[in-house]
């Protein structure tokens, strides 16, 4: 079959069924309906390749279960009684309720929760929140990289999160806490290209993943002991004099304190805590430090380890990047190059600064008294610390402002520290994908919550509890511009490539509609294309010119060793291995390890002898999304829990049969899948599981309580990490054999 080529009846966009944004070409018929698709060979992300998720785009677009019209609840919450209304009525009534809540309780009484990756939705919701005056906004990125981002910016003033290795130049890759073979096919292709040109691969993961199977060295550590492993590697690098002494002497502060702490972490002690053989720790340190330019890739897992464990993990990884001498060198750890201001206007069109000085805002975010570093105060401190390099502010500002979900739920139910009365959820499923599912449920069903809005493609469990449900467009039905949350250094423009079915609208329309009713209408163009024109104004080209032009993307050319000109974007201008920003916010700035067995337990070890690490990505799904696809469901029809055969035998569990996973919060059931490469003290449940085909509404909510790992993850904010990230991985659990669950009988929270 011939490849599609852009032009005429073939439109050009990018897939947003996961965060990768691989380029797609969509062929349409005379009525504008999609009839064929292909990868875009000229797209720089995937260069014409598509994963299994992307191939379901037309199926998802035409799916009979899609939401197509706005609806208003007319019965009790969760009862399933709806009235079809117009978009104008929905926006009028939502705006009226928000205005009343703002007048009575202040703008902070509104919270927003983002979800599965989309482009207009995230930035538009942040822009609205800041314009409205509430600091209580969240996207799914809150669970991915806040702790990592804050640690890196605190240590060296930049982040390395969205940077890529360079085949032929990068000589060592460390994949720590991710599995790109499943979660990021384009990144996995670059990894394979690096290996083909001689790069060594080290993988740090409790599981032997598809990525780990390719590794030269797999460090299969005990969950939540990442910080100890980092110190063990640092110990060997200093002991064997294989760190970059010249860079450390010239550019680093706090090395003596790091040296003193790392001296305690001999390979033998590190093995005792992590379970990684001492010889492997020594070998890994030498490969990483001596191979040549090395890249220690970002992975979400260390941000999700919870109190103590996460802080030492993300700080330890930042120290490794620095003392190895790999910061901002070709093939090493590129310090984030901001957007090219001659082509793209990001911060100018966000409202972060307006939020700081908002005339109606009188309070910090609801988590600020627990994690001040992620708050308005924290943002102002980082703003000042990085001003030398970022005089207009750092593009990743949202990651310093994101509120903490458990704190939002507590503010609804307990009005602590003040009430939240309205929540808007956009293309997200907090009951499944944001942790603390039971706390979310209590908030969404609380009489204290006056307004719950869900805008989504599907009738999700959260939508079933909402007051208003709004139909969201898919990526083929909207104009698009990928800006990757403001922390990348590129943008890609996509055309609307299909007519819209029913009354589906793009995510921007929700916030712009509310903005024109409640705020300054001039700040909210009528169409998303008009908003994109504002972002692209510095380029001298409109959205449509970019979308229809020969090239629809722009990358900033990397600059290396940027610190040599102006220093690092830290208060001292140096790499702060013991970051003063941590100390400023009463966070232990030293690299001391505080994971198990020294951290606060989330459950008694004698009663819950195993650890669970849910949330691992599978190529067929994106978190809780795409369960509706018949094609993907055939590939992954049931929730699977990886377990070592000997562990299963101990608790009477049979391969392929149902097993129960239990924590103090409750129980879930999944199918056992034997894996002899698993650690015997660890199980790996599928995350985010629900059954869209099961009975909707209360008490069933499409099976949200049956197999959903986040129904039993810890919800106590005191167990979250220094930045407010939840303890989604490594929680203690126990298991037993079980019969198949009755599909419509949930485990009620």
N, C-alpha and C positions, 0 to 999 in steps of 0.2 A: 504493500500500500504506500502510495506516494506521501511524503511529508506535506503537511499544510504549510502555506506561506502567507505571511501577513499582507492584508489588503483586500478590498472588495468585501466579499461576504465572510472573510476570516478576520476576526477581531483579536486584539492582543491584550492580555491581562496577566494576572498572576494568581495562583491558587492560595487561598487563605484557610484551607482546611487544617493546616498546622502552621507554626510560626516561620517555616522556611521561606515561603513566598516564591516557589518555583514558577518560572514563566510558563504561561499557557497560551495556546492559540485556540480560539473557539470559532467553529464554522456555524453559521446560522442559515435558516431557510428564509423564504420571502417574507414571512411574518415575524422574523426576528427571534425565532426559537432555536436553541442550540441543537445541532444534529450530529456534530463530531467535534473531537478535541485532539490536541497534540501538544507535545512539549515545544517550547520556544527555544530554538537553537541559539538565538542571539541574546537570551537572558543570561546575565553573568552568574546567577545563583546556581542553577542546576544544568544549564547548557543543554536544554532539550530533554532532559530526563524527568520522568514523573514517577512517584511512588504509588503504591496501591491505593492510598487515600485519594490522590488526585484523579485517579481513573473513575471514581464514583461521582464526579462533579455533576454530570447530567442526571444521574439517578437521584442525587440529593435535590437537585433543582426541581425535578418533576414529582418528587415523592408525595404520595397522597396524604401523608400525615403532617405535611408542612402547615404552619399557621399562615392564613391568608387574609384575615380581617381582624381589626381591633375588637376586643371584647371587654365588657365590664361585668364584674361579679354582681349578682343579684341575690344570691343565697348567702349562707355562712361561708367563711373561709374554708376552702378545701372541700366544699360540698359539690362543686362541679356545675353550678347553675350560672349561666352566662347570658348576657344580652349583647347582641352585635351592635356596635356603634361606629360612628365615623371617626376618622383621625382627628378632625377638628374638635369634635365633642370630647374625645379622650384628652387631647392636649389642653383644651379649655378647663376641664374639670381637674386634671392633675395640677395645672398651674394655679388654679384657685386654691386647692388644698395646700400647695407649697407656700403660697403667699400668706395664708392664714397661719401655718405653722411657723414661718419665719417671723411674722409679727408677734406671735405669742411666745415662742421659745428661742428665737434667734436663728440665723442661717445654719449654725452648726448642728441643728436638729435634723438635718438631711444627711444621709450617707448614700454613697453609690458603690456598687460592686460590679466590677467587670468580669469577663470570663474567657471563653475560648477565643483564640487569637482572631482579631479583626483589625481593620485599619482605621476607619473613621471613628469607631466607637470609643476606643481608649482615650485618644487625645481630646476628642470632643467632650467626653464626660469630665476629664480633668479641667478642661477650659471652662466648662459650665460651673463646676464646683467652685473653682477659684473666683469666678465672676459673681457667683451667688453668695460666696463668703463662707463655705464650709471646708474645713481641712480633713473631713472624714470621707476620703475617697480611696478606692482600692482598685487595682486591676489584678489579673491573674499573675502578673509579674511580681506581686507581693510575695508569693510562695516560691518564686524562682531565684531571685537574686539580690534582695535588699541587703541581707547581712554581708554577702560577698562584695557588693558594690560599695557599701559604706566602709568595709575593712580596707579595700584597695585604695579608695580615695583618701582614707585617713593615713595610710602608710606612704603612698607615693603620689597622691594628688590626681591621678588619672585612674581609669579602669582599663582592663584588658578583655572585658566580657565578650564583645562581639568581634574580636579580631581572629584572623585565620592563620594557620601555619602555611609555609611556602614550600611546596615540593622542590627538592633539589637544594634548598637552602637550610630549611629546618632539619636538624640532624637527630633530634630526640623529641618525641611527643609523650606527654603524660596525660592520660585520660583519667580524671579523678572525680568519681561521683556522677558519671553519665555513661550512656551507651548509644553513641551516635549511629551504630548499625541499625538501631530501631527508631531513635528519636530524631535523627537528623541525617537522612541519606546524603545530602550534598556535603556535609562535613565528613561523613564516612568516606566518600569518594576522594576528598582531599587527603584524608588520613592514608588511604590505600596508595595514593599517588606519592605521598612522602615515603612510605615504606618501600615502594618500588624503586625509589632513588636512594635507598640505603638508610633511611631514618630508623632509629630504634623506637620501639613502642613499649611503654610501661602503663599498665592499667591498675588503678586502685579501686576495688569494688568487692563487697562481700560475696557477690555472685560471679560465676564464670559466664559472663555474657558473650554474645556473639563478637563484641569488640574485644573482650578479654581473651577469647580463643585465638585471636591474631597476635597477641602480645608476645614480645620477647621475655617479658617478666610480668606476672600477675601477682599483685600484692592483695591477698584475700583477707582483709582485715575484719575484725569483729566490729559490728555496727557501733557507731558513735565514738570510736576511738581514733578518728582521723587526726585529731590534734596531737596525740601521742606519736603517731606515725610521722607527722611532719617534724616533730622535735627529734625523733630518732634519725631522720635523714639529715637534719641540720647538724646534729651531733657528729655524724660521720664526715660531713663536708668540712666542718671546722677541725675535727681531730686529724683528718688526713690531708689538711691544707689544700683542699680542692675547691674552695670557694674563691670568688673574685676579690682578692685582697685589695687591689688597687681601687676598684669601684667602691668597696665598703669603706676604705679609709677616706676617700674623697667625698663621697656622697651620702653616707649612711650615718644616722645617729642611733644610739641605743644598742650598738653591737655588743658591748661588754655585758650588758644585761642579758641579751640573747645567748651569748656564749656561756654565761654562768648557769642559766636555766637548762640549756641544751646539754651541758656537761653531765647532768643527772640522768640523761636518757641514752644510756648505752644501748647497743643493739639488743643485748640480752634483756634489759628491762623493758625495752620497747616490745620485744617479742612476747614477754609475759602479759602485757596489757592488751596488745593488738591481735596476738595470735599469728602474726607474720614472722616467719623464720628470720633469725638474726642475719644469716648469710644473705638472704634476699634483700634485707634492708641495706646492707653494705653495698651489694651489687647495684641496687637501684640508685643509691646516692652517687656512685661512681659513674654510672651511665648518664644520669641527668647532668652531672657537673662537668663531665669531661668530653662528651661526644661532640660538642660544638653548639651552635645556636639551638636552644631548647624552648619548647612551648608547653607550659603547664596549663591545659585548657580549662575553661570554666565548666563546672558541672553543678547542677542544682542541689544535689544531695547534701553537701556540707552546710547549706543554709537551713536545712530542714531537720537538723539533729537535736534542736532544742537547747534548753538552758545549759550553759557550761560547755558542752561538747561542740556546739556550733562556733562559739567565739574562738576557741583555741584552734579549730580547724581552719576557718577562713583567715585568721591572723597568721597561722603557721604557713599556709600556702602563699600568702603575700610575701612573707619573709623569704621563703625559698626562691620566689621569682627575683627578689632583689639581690640577695647575696650570691646568687649564681651568676650575676653579671648579664642576665638576659634581657633586662628592661630596655625596651625601645631600640633594639638592634634588629637588622634584617634577619628574618627567620626565627626570631626569639619571641619576646613578649611585647608586641606593639602597644604603646600607650595610646588610648583612644584618640583618633584624629577627629575633631568635631566636624560638623557639616561645613561645607564651603559656603561662607556667607555671601559670596558673589552669585550663588545659585539658589540658596534655600534660606528661608527665614523661619526658624523654629521658635526660638524663645520669644521673638517679637510678637508671635501670634498665640502664644500661651498666656496665661494670666497669673503665673506664679508670684510675680512681684505684687500684683494687685491683691492677692490673698494675704500677703504679709501685712499690708497697710489697709486692709479692707475696712470701710467705715462702719460696717455692721458686725464684723467679727470681734467678739470679746473674749473668746476662749481658744485654747489649744485643742488639738485632736484628742479624742477620748482615751488614747493610750499614752499621752504625753507624760503623765505622772509616773508611768512605769518604764517607758523607753523614751526618754527625752531626746535622744539622738535622732529619732524619727518623729519630728514635730516641726512646727514653725520656728521654734528656738534652734533646733538642730539645723534646719535649712539656712537660717541667718548666719550661724557659725560657719558652716561649710561655704556659704557665699563669700564670707570675709576671708576664709582661709585660702580659697582658690582664686581670689580676685586677680592675683598677679598674672595668672595664666588665662583665666576666664573672666575678663572684666565685665562681660554682659551676663554672667551666670553660667553654670554648668548645664549642658544639654540633658543630663540625666537627673534633673532636679526632682522629678516625681518620685524617684526611689528614696529620697530623703524625707518625703512628705507622706508616703503611703501610711494610712492608718492600719491598725491591727484588727483582723476580723473578730476574734473573740472579744476584744474590747468593745467593738461596735455592738455585738449581740448583748453583752452585759449592759451597755448603756440603754438598750431598748427595755430589757426585762427588769433591771434594777435601778435605772436612771442614774447610774454611777459612771463617771463623775457628774454627768448631766444627762437629760433625756435625749434620745434619738427617736423621732416620731415618724420619719419617712425613710424608706429605702427604695432605691431604684436599681434593679439588677438588669444588666444589659448583656445578652448573649452569654449568660453564665449560669452555672448550677452550683451555688454555694453549698447545698446539702451534700454534694458529691465531691467537689473538686477543691474546696477551700479549707478542709479540715474542720474539726469541731462541729460536725454535722448536727449533732443533737442540740448544741447551743444555738445554731442557726435556726433549727426548727422551732425551738422555744421562742426565739425572737420573732420569727415570721408569723407565729400563731398567737402572739401576745396581744391582749387588749390594749396594751400601751402603744402598739404600733398602729398609727392612724392611716398609713398609706404604704402599700407594697405594690410596686410596678415591675413587671417582667417584660422585656422586649427580647424576643428570641425567634428562632426558626421553628421551634418545636414546643409542644406542651410538656415542658419539663416538670419534675416534681415541685420545684419552686414556683413555676408558673401556675400550677394547680392550686397553690395557696394564695395567689396574688389577688389584688383588687382590680387591676387592669392588666391585660395581656395584649401586647402589640406585636404585629408580624414583622420580622426582620428579613431583609433581602439577603440573598447569598452573593458571593463575590462576582458572579456573572451578571447580576442585576444592578450593579452600581458602578459609578466611576470610582476610581481608587488611586491611592498614593501611599506606598509603604514607606514609613519613616522609622520603623522599629523602635518605638517608644522614646525616641530622642537620644538613644545611646549608641546608634550606629554612625557611620560616616558616609552614608549613601541614601539615595531615594530611587524608587522605581514607580513609574506611573502606569496605570492600567485603564483600559477603556471599559465602559459599560458594554458588555458583549451579548446581552440577551434582553428581550422585553421582560417586563416585570409581571409576574403572575399575581392576580388578585390585587390586594392593597399592601403588599410588602413594600417596606421603605428601607433606605439605607440608615445606618446607625446615627449618622450626623443629624438626620431630620428630627429625631427625638429632642436632642439638646438644642438645636437651633430653634425648633418650635417653642420650646419652653423659654429659651433665651429671648426671643422676640416678644414673648408675653410678659416676662418678669424682669428683664434687664434692658440694656440699651440695644434696640433693634439693629443699629448700625454695626454693632460688633458681630452680628450673626447673619451673614449673607443668606439669601433665600435658598441657594442650592449648594451642595457639597463642592461642585465644580467652582463656584464663586469663592469658597473658602480655600480650595487648592490654588486658585490664582493668587491669593494673598501669600501663601507659602512660597510660591514659585516666582513671585514678582522680581526678586533680585536677579534672576536668570535672564530677564528680558523676554521670556516666553510664557504664554498662558498654559494652563492645564491642557487645553485641547491641542495646542501646538506640540507639547511634549507627548501627549497620548498618540497623536497621529504622525509624529515625526519619525525619521529613520531610526533614531536612538531614543528610547524611552526611559533611560536611567542615567544617573550621574554618580560617580564615585570620587571622593577626595583622594588625591594622590598622597600616599603616605610620606611623612617626614620622620626621619630617624634622629635619635638622641636630641629630642627637642629640649630636654632639660639643660643642655649645655649652654643655651642662650639665656634662659630666664630662671633656671632652677626648677625644682619640683613645685607642684601646686599644693603645698602644705604650709602651715604657719611658719616653719623654719626655712622653707625652700629646699630642704633635704629629704631624703627618704627616712621616715621616722619608723624604725623597726619597733619602737615602743611608742605608739602614736599618741601625741598630745591631745588629739581630738577625743580619744577614748577617755583619757584621764579627765578631760573637761566635763564629760558627761557621766562621771562616776562609774565608768566601766573599767575593769582591770585591763590596763594597757600592756601588761607583760605577757610573754608567750606561755606562761604557766599552763599546764594541761589540767583541765577541769572536767573531763569526760568520765565515763565509768572506769573504776568503781567509785570515783570521788564526787560525781555529780549528784544532784538531787534525784532520787528515784521517782519514776512515774507510777510504779506499782511494786509491791513487795516481790523480790526476786525468788524467794522460796515458794510463793504461790503462783508466780508467773515466770517460769524458768527460761522461756524462749524470748527471742526478739523478732519483731516483724518489720519488714522494710517495704511497705506498700508504695505504690506510686511509680513503679518502674514502667517505662514506656514500652508499648508494643506498636509495631509498624501499622497495624490495621486500624488503630484508634488514636484519637487525640483527647486525652483525659476522658471526660464523660461524653464526648461528642462522637457522632457517627454510629451509635448503636442501632440507628434505624436502617442503615444500609443492609439490604438483603445479601449483597455480595460479601461485605465484610463480616456480617454475622455468620455466614457459612464458614468463614475461616477461623472465627473466634466466637463460638456460640455461647460459651459458658465461662463463668469466672474461674480462674485456675490459680492454685496456690502451689508454688514450687516448694518441695520439702525433700530432705535427704531420706532415702529409704530406711536407714537405721533409726532416724528420729521418728518416722512414721510407725515403724514396727513397735517402738517403745510405747506408743499411745494407741496401738491397735488400729491404725489407719491403713487402708488399702489403696493402691494406685488407681486413680480414676473414680474413686468413690467420694461421696460428700464428707467433708470434715468441718468441725466447728472451731472457730477462732474466737477466743474470749479474752476480754479485758474487764476492769471494773465498770466501764461504761456500758457493757453489754456483749452480745454475741452476734457473729455473722457466720454464714456458711459458704464454702467454696469447694470446688472439685480439687482433690489432691492430684498433683502431677509430680511423680518421682524424678528427682534430679540428683544423681550421685556426686555432682560437683558442688552442691550447696554446702555451706557450713552446717554442721550438725546442731548448732545452737540458734539457727536463724531460719525463718520461713519468709517466703516472698509472695504475699497475696496480690492478686490483681487489685488495682485501685479503681475508684470512681464508678463502681458497677451499679447499673440499674437495668430494668427491663421495660423499654417503651411499649412493648406489646401487652404487658400485664395491666391489670385493672388500675384506672386512674382514680384520683381523689382519695380522701380519707376513708379508711385508715391505710390504704394500700400505697398510694403515691407511686405507682409504677414500680413497686418492689424496691424502693429506695433503702429500706432497712434490712433487706435480706442478705445481701452480699457486699455491701458498700463498706470498704475498709475505713473510710473517713467518718462512718457512723460511730466508730469506737476509738478514734485517735484522741489523745488527751486534749481537753479544752481549757484547762486552767491557764490563764495568762502568765502565771508565775513559772510555768514550764517552757514558755517561749524563750527565744534567745535574746541577746542584748538589743537587737533591732526590732523585736516583736515578731520574728518569723516563728511559725508554729512547729512543734515537735512531731512532724509527720512521719519520720523514719527512725526506727530503732526502739520503738516503745515495747515494753514487756508484754508478753501474752502467754496463754496456755491453749492447748488444743485437745481435741478428742474426736472420735469417729461420730458420724451422724447419718441419719437417714436423709433422703432428699427433702428439701423444704417444700411446704405447700406454697405455691407461687403467690397467692393472694393473702397470706397471713404474715405480715411483717413482724420484725422484732421491734416492738413499739418503744420509743425512747421515754 
